[in-house]
């Protein structure tokens, strides 16, 4: 279908990650938050938002799209804002760059069979 580029400079939410290019296999869609039953190396359900530099850092919509990377198998790409993604355990309080238990990632690649729940369409 097309390409999507992920380019996250070093920022207060996550470290630098060199630009990645993925071939899209489906149309991109935006959501406000994403619920996952678990994330690698962590117990329990987690919430994910995009993280942007606006107002010194804060939540923004996520982009979800099925992609391939250099002809590899299809994955679900979860991309955020210019500061990447922010992740926290479900029910652990407000989004904050200073909150214990929250962390940032430049993006995530999930198995397309991973159960997830989109929370609120963006826009």
Secondary structure, DSSP 4 states (H G I P E B T S, - for coil): -EEEEEEE---SSS--EEEEEEEESS--EEEEEEEES--TT--S-EEEEEEESGGGSEEE-EEEEEEESTT---EEEEE-BTTBEEEEETTS-S--TT-TT-EEESEEEEETTS-EEEEEE--
